[in-house]
Amino acid sequence: MTGMSKTIQLNNGNEIPIIGLGTWQSSKEELKTALRAAIDVGYRHIDTAYNYMNEDTIGEVLQEYINSGKVKREELFIVTKLPMIHMDPNLVKRSIEISLKKLQLSYVDLYLIHGPIPLEYDGNDNNIFPLTEDGGWKIAEKSDLLGTWKAMEKLVDFGLTKSVGVSNFSISQIERICKMAEHKPVTNQVECHIYFSQKELFNACKKLGVTLTAYSPIGSPGRPKNLKEADEPVALEDPIIQRIATKYGKTHAQILLRNLIQRGIIVIPKSVTPERIRSNFQVFDFSLSEEEMGDIDHITIQKRYFDMSTKFKDHPERPW
Ligand SMILES: NC(=O)c1ccc[n+]([C@@H]2O[C@H](COP(=O)([O-])OP(=O)(O)OC[C@H]3O[C@@H](n4cnc5c(N)ncnc54)[C@H](OP(=O)(O)O)[C@@H]3O)[C@@H](O)[C@H]2O)c1
């Protein structure tokens, strides 16, 4: 198991590196440093989104590496996401074209629908989270998840992305899409860590041939204060993780990541700190025993760090 594969095969035959670099909330200069450190140490999978407003910075660094010959385009696995304001099927192609232009690429490797609920598009491409007067999200009047999916599939046919997938989708949403899909979603990117193990979703996706990608795999300690609660459990400080980390002489983050990849889950830890970026990637030289995997599996704390349920109110496509 120690020498486990660093990639996972997707249901269309493409391979995805099991560890990618998360880039949410990275400022321009720190992101450049982060990307250089990541590619230098061996990351090939980069996770971004239209909504992160950083695709242009990623594009600059990718060009630098591709032009210098340090890395070939086909060795990279670049993931970006359709914003919820562009979920109208007529807006999907234009949206990926905006992303590709910023990324300075002719195709991405994976394009995800960022979330299942369309937000109102007011003609302003920068207004990614349009608000109602009471501060809620302005949800689009029409929701046509299967129509959006059909538009996503066309992007594969146009050669604008190699694979398509979803993010923050429920079991029933994935099932509905798989039933009609010509190009099945290859992954569902969702919150997943020791306090939110997503067993049911993981098993349901597995049956459908859909992989799970874990966002916030180390518990998103840096997310904005308004998304945090006082006294919430902190995955990086869990005593079981601490005990296992001490045994192997590894960092807590390395144990959190190893646990997920050993379950067969793709991880996209974010860091802008070169030393952490390097150590987060060093998880292939040891393995957790069955007993240790079981100890983590039996952790009873349940904590969803991203609870958007109030934003989605009682929308029929609310995923949780
Ligand atoms: N699809 C979605 O809706 C969605 C939602 C959330 C996130 N994501 C994606 O998933 C990625 C990861 O999620 P995330 O950013 O929420 O959380 P995360 O990767 O679990 O945690 C990132 C935080 O942990 C810190 N960190 C990283 N490595 C560490 C280490 N070895 N030791 C201690 N602290 C460490 C980082 O600090 P420094 O950067 O200061 O080093 C940062 O504050 C995002 O960047 C984004 O690409 C997707």
PDBQT file of the ligand as one rigid body, heavy atoms in Angstrom, charges set to zero:
ROOT
HETATM    1  N1  LIG A 401     -16.076  23.032  -4.543  1.00  0.00    +0.000 N 
HETATM    2  C1  LIG A 401     -16.234  23.801  -3.503  1.00  0.00    +0.000 C 
HETATM    3  O1  LIG A 401     -17.338  24.297  -3.217  1.00  0.00    +0.000 OA
HETATM    4  C2  LIG A 401     -15.051  24.087  -2.622  1.00  0.00    +0.000 A 
HETATM    5  C3  LIG A 401     -15.238  24.624  -1.332  1.00  0.00    +0.000 A 
HETATM    6  C4  LIG A 401     -14.107  24.832  -0.543  1.00  0.00    +0.000 A 
HETATM    7  C5  LIG A 401     -12.840  24.514  -1.036  1.00  0.00    +0.000 A 
HETATM    8  N2  LIG A 401     -12.667  24.017  -2.309  1.00  0.00    +0.000 N 
HETATM    9  C6  LIG A 401     -11.331  23.682  -2.870  1.00  0.00    +0.000 C 
HETATM   10  O2  LIG A 401     -10.652  22.843  -1.934  1.00  0.00    +0.000 OA
HETATM   11  C7  LIG A 401      -9.411  23.440  -1.559  1.00  0.00    +0.000 C 
HETATM   12  C8  LIG A 401      -9.052  23.047  -0.149  1.00  0.00    +0.000 C 
HETATM   13  O3  LIG A 401     -10.034  23.431   0.783  1.00  0.00    +0.000 OA
HETATM   14  P1  LIG A 401      -9.819  24.590   1.868  1.00  0.00    +0.000 P 
HETATM   15  O4  LIG A 401      -8.912  25.614   1.316  1.00  0.00    +0.000 OA
HETATM   16  O5  LIG A 401     -11.170  24.990   2.310  1.00  0.00    +0.000 OA
HETATM   17  O6  LIG A 401      -9.191  23.838   3.128  1.00  0.00    +0.000 OA
HETATM   18  P2  LIG A 401      -7.937  22.922   3.479  1.00  0.00    +0.000 P 
HETATM   19  O7  LIG A 401      -7.141  22.601   2.285  1.00  0.00    +0.000 OA
HETATM   20  O8  LIG A 401      -8.464  21.826   4.319  1.00  0.00    +0.000 OA
HETATM   21  O9  LIG A 401      -7.123  23.898   4.445  1.00  0.00    +0.000 OA
HETATM   22  C9  LIG A 401      -6.384  24.993   3.985  1.00  0.00    +0.000 C 
HETATM   23  C10 LIG A 401      -5.825  25.720   5.178  1.00  0.00    +0.000 C 
HETATM   24  O10 LIG A 401      -4.945  24.854   5.911  1.00  0.00    +0.000 OA
HETATM   25  C11 LIG A 401      -3.673  25.446   6.059  1.00  0.00    +0.000 C 
HETATM   26  N3  LIG A 401      -2.688  24.366   5.879  1.00  0.00    +0.000 N 
HETATM   27  C12 LIG A 401      -2.340  23.764   4.709  1.00  0.00    +0.000 A 
HETATM   28  N4  LIG A 401      -1.416  22.810   4.924  1.00  0.00    +0.000 NA
HETATM   29  C13 LIG A 401      -1.175  22.805   6.259  1.00  0.00    +0.000 A 
HETATM   30  C14 LIG A 401      -0.297  22.050   7.082  1.00  0.00    +0.000 A 
HETATM   31  N5  LIG A 401       0.496  21.107   6.551  1.00  0.00    +0.000 N 
HETATM   32  N6  LIG A 401      -0.311  22.311   8.413  1.00  0.00    +0.000 NA
HETATM   33  C15 LIG A 401      -1.125  23.251   8.931  1.00  0.00    +0.000 A 
HETATM   34  N7  LIG A 401      -1.962  24.000   8.203  1.00  0.00    +0.000 NA
HETATM   35  C16 LIG A 401      -1.990  23.783   6.876  1.00  0.00    +0.000 A 
HETATM   36  C17 LIG A 401      -3.583  26.505   4.994  1.00  0.00    +0.000 C 
HETATM   37  O11 LIG A 401      -2.769  27.579   5.440  1.00  0.00    +0.000 OA
HETATM   38  P3  LIG A 401      -1.670  28.335   4.499  1.00  0.00    +0.000 P 
HETATM   39  O12 LIG A 401      -2.268  28.491   3.137  1.00  0.00    +0.000 OA
HETATM   40  O13 LIG A 401      -1.496  29.630   5.218  1.00  0.00    +0.000 OA
HETATM   41  O14 LIG A 401      -0.428  27.478   4.502  1.00  0.00    +0.000 OA
HETATM   42  C18 LIG A 401      -5.021  26.953   4.856  1.00  0.00    +0.000 C 
HETATM   43  O15 LIG A 401      -5.334  27.919   5.833  1.00  0.00    +0.000 OA
HETATM   44  C19 LIG A 401      -9.697  24.942  -1.758  1.00  0.00    +0.000 C 
HETATM   45  O16 LIG A 401      -8.521  25.711  -1.777  1.00  0.00    +0.000 OA
HETATM   46  C20 LIG A 401     -10.442  24.912  -3.078  1.00  0.00    +0.000 C 
HETATM   47  O17 LIG A 401      -9.529  24.732  -4.145  1.00  0.00    +0.000 OA
HETATM   48  C21 LIG A 401     -13.773  23.774  -3.080  1.00  0.00    +0.000 A 
ENDROOT
TORSDOF 0
